[in-house]
Amino acid sequence: MARSSAGTPRYSPGRELTSTTATPAEPIFERAEKQRDGAAVRHPETAPPPELRRSILGDFRTIVREMRQSRDLIHQLALRDIRIRYKQAVFGFAWALLIPAAVILAGMTVRAAFAYASGHKVDFPQIAGMAVKAVPWAFFVGCMNGGTSSLIGNISLVTKVYFPREVLPLGSVLAQTFDSVIGLTILAAVFPLLGIRASPQLLWVPVLLALLWIFSLACALFLSCANLFFRDVKYLVQVFLTFGIFVTPVILDAPAYGVKGSRIAMLNPVAPILEGLRLSVVQHHNLLDPMMSQGFLFWRPWYLLYSATWAIGGLFAAALIFHRSEQRFAEIV
């Protein structure tokens, strides 16, 4: 080992650097990032880039944790949407029944036309079936409209304040849930006048409504994110909702579409939910049993599994897409 004039150690070939002033490499690796669950240390040279270390399970844990921490914010956003909707409204809570009433009146008109052409009459069970499906359909339409514009309508919050953006479409869905609860309560009070009686098959109602709520939330998350990147998404949603009522068994029942038509209509994840509500509430049918009408089988029990797969799987997929796209929201706006 030779020394320079300044006294700094200088390396000579064939001899090792043994100066005690050198910093060993080990402490550098000991300062590597540790996982929160106490796993082994990851060394910098072997750790993947941050974007590659993200896992699906880790993202879901983050989403759940942020939602739990933002419960007060979700509550305040839902209350804000409800207050805005009913503030200075002439009809007040009657607006919660406007869309279902319009659907029922339109359905009665269409059914009366069909009945006149075929020589039949429109009976109370048909009206009750439309009423049972009108309120859930109005809920789905409201969630689609409100959820799609939930991010665009809160640009100032998205760009200036940090919070989990999932609370915006979730708050919109909760506000629409408040409206639908009012509609369902009034509808339940009218049921006896339409000849609807209680039965054990009414236990299917909470299950079907839960599937509809989950699927509506999934659509709200995905469409709000898509509308932020592509502003014409809201127009496509409006077109779908305008004509969707004719290809979804809302005004007409599934058997009215025929053999092939009913199968195609049931591909809409909302259709089995609406038909399931009609069959369980109005006709007191057990949804685990197949059902025939007009000489063909139009209800199959696996329709429930089909809708459940779309609802639960769609919610997980939409939440994951929303969460991973959230970092680009402020840039896109």
C-alpha positions in Angstrom: 0.0 0.0 0.0 1.4 3.3 -1.0 0.4 6.8 0.1 0.1 9.9 -2.0 1.5 13.2 -0.8 -2.0 14.1 0.5 -2.0 11.0 2.7 -4.9 9.4 0.8 -4.5 5.6 0.5 -3.6 4.5 -3.0 -4.0 1.0 -4.4 -0.9 -0.9 -5.5 -1.2 -4.0 -7.7 -0.9 -7.3 -5.8 -1.9 -5.8 -2.5 -5.4 -5.6 -1.0 -7.1 -2.4 0.2 -7.3 -2.9 4.0 -7.8 0.7 5.1 -10.3 0.9 8.0 -11.6 4.1 6.5 -13.4 2.3 3.6 -17.1 1.8 4.0 -18.1 -1.8 3.7 -20.8 -2.8 1.2 -22.9 -4.7 3.6 -24.7 -1.8 5.3 -25.9 -0.6 1.9 -27.8 -3.9 1.4 -29.0 -3.8 4.9 -30.8 -0.6 4.2 -32.8 -2.2 1.4 -36.6 -2.0 1.7 -38.3 -4.5 3.9 -41.8 -5.8 3.4 -44.5 -4.8 5.9 -45.3 -8.4 6.9 -41.7 -9.0 8.1 -40.5 -11.0 5.0 -36.9 -11.3 4.0 -34.8 -8.3 2.9 -34.9 -7.5 -0.8 -31.5 -6.4 -2.2 -31.6 -3.6 -4.7 -29.9 -5.6 -7.4 -32.5 -8.4 -7.3 -35.7 -6.4 -6.5 -37.9 -5.8 -9.5 -39.0 -2.3 -10.5 -41.8 -0.8 -8.4 -44.4 -1.3 -11.1 -43.5 -5.0 -11.5 -43.7 -5.6 -7.7 -47.4 -4.7 -7.7 -49.6 -7.7 -7.2 -53.4 -8.1 -7.6 -53.8 -9.1 -4.0 -51.8 -6.2 -2.8 -53.9 -3.8 -4.9 -57.1 -5.2 -3.4 -55.7 -4.8 0.1 -54.9 -1.2 -0.6 -58.4 -0.6 -2.0 -60.1 -2.1 1.1 -57.8 -0.2 3.5 -58.4 3.1 1.7 -62.2 2.5 1.7 -62.2 1.8 5.4 -60.2 4.9 6.1 -62.5 7.0 3.9 -65.9 6.0 5.4 -66.6 9.5 6.6 -65.8 11.0 3.2 -68.0 8.4 1.4 -70.9 9.3 3.8 -70.4 13.1 3.2 -70.3 12.6 -0.6 -73.5 10.5 -0.6 -75.3 13.1 1.5 -74.1 15.9 -0.8 -75.4 14.1 -3.9 -78.8 13.5 -2.1 -79.0 17.2 -1.0 -78.2 18.5 -4.5 -80.8 16.2 -6.0 -83.6 17.3 -3.7 -82.6 20.8 -2.9 -85.3 23.3 -4.1 -87.1 20.4 -5.9 -90.8 21.0 -6.3 -91.8 17.4 -6.2 -89.2 16.4 -3.5 -88.9 12.7 -2.9 -91.6 12.1 -5.6 -88.7 12.2 -8.1 -87.6 8.8 -6.8 -90.8 7.4 -8.4 -90.7 9.4 -11.6 -88.6 6.9 -13.7 -90.3 3.8 -12.4 -93.7 5.4 -13.0 -92.7 6.4 -16.5 -91.5 2.8 -17.2 -94.8 1.3 -15.9 -96.9 3.7 -18.0 -94.8 3.0 -21.1 -95.1 -0.7 -20.5 -98.8 -0.6 -20.0 -99.1 1.3 -23.3 -97.0 -1.3 -25.1 -98.8 -4.2 -23.5 -102.2 -2.7 -24.2 -101.2 -2.5 -27.9 -100.1 -6.1 -28.0 -103.2 -7.2 -26.1 -105.5 -5.4 -28.5 -103.7 -7.0 -31.5 -104.0 -10.5 -30.0 -107.4 -10.1 -28.5 -106.3 -10.6 -24.9 -106.4 -8.3 -21.9 -103.8 -6.8 -19.7 -104.2 -8.3 -16.2 -102.9 -7.3 -12.8 -100.0 -9.8 -12.7 -98.5 -8.3 -15.9 -98.7 -4.9 -14.4 -97.2 -6.1 -11.1 -94.4 -7.8 -13.1 -93.5 -4.5 -14.8 -93.7 -2.6 -11.5 -91.3 -5.1 -9.8 -88.8 -4.7 -12.6 -89.2 -0.9 -13.1 -87.7 0.1 -9.8 -84.5 -2.0 -10.2 -84.1 -0.9 -13.8 -84.4 2.8 -12.7 -81.8 2.1 -10.1 -79.4 0.6 -12.7 -80.0 3.5 -15.1 -79.4 6.1 -12.4 -76.1 4.4 -11.4 -74.9 4.3 -15.0 -75.7 8.0 -15.5 -74.4 9.3 -12.2 -71.4 7.0 -12.0 -70.2 7.8 -15.5 -70.0 11.5 -14.8 -68.9 11.2 -11.2 -65.2 11.9 -11.9 -65.8 14.6 -14.6 -68.2 16.3 -12.3 -65.6 16.6 -9.5 -62.6 17.8 -11.5 -61.5 20.2 -8.8 -61.3 17.5 -6.2 -59.6 15.0 -8.5 -56.8 17.4 -9.5 -56.2 19.3 -6.2 -56.9 17.0 -3.3 -55.6 13.5 -2.7 -58.1 10.9 -1.7 -59.1 7.5 -3.1 -61.1 8.4 -6.2 -63.2 5.2 -5.9 -65.3 7.1 -3.3 -66.8 9.3 -6.1 -68.6 6.6 -8.1 -69.4 4.8 -4.8 -71.0 7.9 -3.4 -73.1 8.3 -6.6 -74.3 4.7 -6.3 -75.2 5.1 -2.6 -77.2 8.3 -3.4 -79.1 6.3 -6.1 -79.6 3.5 -3.6 -81.4 6.0 -1.3 -83.8 6.9 -4.2 -84.5 3.2 -4.9 -85.2 2.4 -1.3 -88.0 4.9 -1.3 -89.4 3.5 -4.5 -89.2 -0.1 -3.2 -90.9 0.9 0.0 -93.9 2.5 -1.8 -94.0 -0.5 -4.2 -94.2 -2.9 -1.4 -97.1 -1.0 0.1 -98.9 -1.2 -3.3 -98.4 -4.9 -3.8 -101.5 -6.1 -1.9 -103.6 -3.9 -4.2 -102.1 -5.8 -7.2 -102.8 -9.2 -5.7 -99.3 -9.9 -4.6 -99.0 -12.1 -1.5 -96.1 -13.0 0.6 -94.4 -16.3 0.0 -91.1 -18.1 0.9 -89.7 -17.2 -2.5 -89.4 -13.6 -1.4 -86.2 -14.6 0.2 -84.7 -14.4 -3.3 -85.3 -10.7 -3.4 -82.3 -9.6 -1.2 -80.0 -11.8 -3.1 -81.0 -10.5 -6.5 -81.0 -6.9 -5.3 -77.5 -7.4 -3.9 -76.3 -8.8 -7.2 -77.8 -5.8 -9.0 -76.1 -3.4 -6.6 -72.7 -5.0 -7.0 -73.0 -5.1 -10.8 -74.1 -1.4 -10.9 -71.1 -0.4 -8.8 -68.8 -2.3 -11.1 -70.3 -0.5 -14.1 -70.0 2.9 -12.3 -66.3 2.3 -11.5 -65.4 1.2 -15.0 -67.4 3.8 -16.9 -66.3 6.7 -14.7 -62.7 5.7 -15.4 -63.3 5.2 -19.1 -65.2 8.5 -19.4 -62.2 10.3 -18.0 -59.9 9.0 -20.8 -62.5 9.0 -23.6 -65.1 11.7 -23.2 -67.6 10.2 -25.7 -68.2 7.2 -23.3 -71.1 9.1 -21.7 -72.8 9.5 -25.1 -72.5 5.7 -25.7 -74.0 5.1 -22.3 -76.9 7.3 -23.0 -77.6 5.5 -26.3 -77.4 2.1 -24.6 -79.8 3.2 -21.8 -82.2 4.7 -24.3 -82.6 1.5 -26.4 -81.5 -1.0 -23.6 -85.0 -1.1 -22.1 -86.3 -2.7 -25.4 -83.6 -5.5 -25.4 -83.9 -6.1 -21.7 -87.0 -7.8 -20.3 -88.4 -4.7 -18.5 -91.5 -3.8 -20.4 -91.9 -7.3 -21.8 -91.2 -10.6 -20.1 -88.5 -12.9 -21.4 -90.9 -15.4 -23.0 -92.3 -12.6 -25.2 -89.0 -12.5 -27.1 -89.4 -16.1 -28.3 -87.0 -19.1 -28.0 -83.9 -17.5 -29.5 -84.8 -14.0 -28.5 -85.1 -14.9 -24.8 -81.7 -16.6 -24.8 -80.1 -13.5 -26.4 -81.9 -11.2 -24.0 -80.7 -13.3 -21.1 -77.1 -12.6 -22.1 -77.5 -9.2 -20.5 -76.4 -9.7 -16.9 -79.2 -7.5 -15.7 -81.9 -9.6 -17.4 -81.7 -12.7 -15.2 -81.9 -10.4 -12.1 -85.0 -8.7 -13.4 -86.7 -11.9 -14.5 -85.8 -13.5 -11.2 -87.5 -10.7 -9.3 -90.6 -11.1 -11.4 -90.7 -14.9 -11.0 -90.0 -14.9 -7.3 -92.3 -12.0 -6.3 -95.2 -12.2 -8.7 -95.3 -15.9 -9.6 -93.8 -17.3 -6.4 -91.5 -19.5 -8.4 -88.4 -21.1 -6.9 -85.5 -19.9 -9.0 -83.6 -23.2 -8.5 -86.2 -24.9 -10.7 -86.4 -24.4 -14.5 -89.6 -22.8 -15.9 -91.4 -23.1 -19.2 -93.7 -20.7 -20.9 -95.3 -20.8 -24.3 -93.9 -24.2 -24.9 -90.2 -23.6 -24.4 -87.8 -23.3 -21.4 -87.1 -19.7 -20.8 -85.7 -19.8 -17.2 -82.7 -21.9 -16.2 -81.1 -21.9 -12.7 -77.6 -21.3 -14.1 -78.8 -17.8 -15.1 -78.3 -16.8 -11.4 -74.7 -18.1 -11.5 -74.2 -16.2 -14.8 -75.3 -12.9 -13.3 -73.4 -13.5 -10.1 -70.2 -14.1 -12.1 -70.6 -10.9 -14.0 -71.4 -8.9 -10.8 -68.6 -10.2 -8.5 -66.0 -10.7 -11.2 -66.9 -7.4 -12.8 -66.5 -5.6 -9.5 -63.0 -7.0 -8.9 -61.9 -6.3 -12.5 -63.4 -2.7 -12.5 -61.9 -1.9 -9.1 -58.5 -3.1 -10.2 -58.6 -1.2 -13.5 -59.8 1.9 -11.6 -57.1 1.7 -9.0 -54.2 1.1 -11.4 -55.4 4.0 -13.6 -55.9 6.4 -10.7 -52.3 7.8 -10.9 -53.0 9.2 -14.4 -56.2 10.9 -13.6 -54.7 14.3 -12.9 -52.5 14.1 -16.0 -55.5 13.3 -18.3 -57.6 16.1 -16.9 
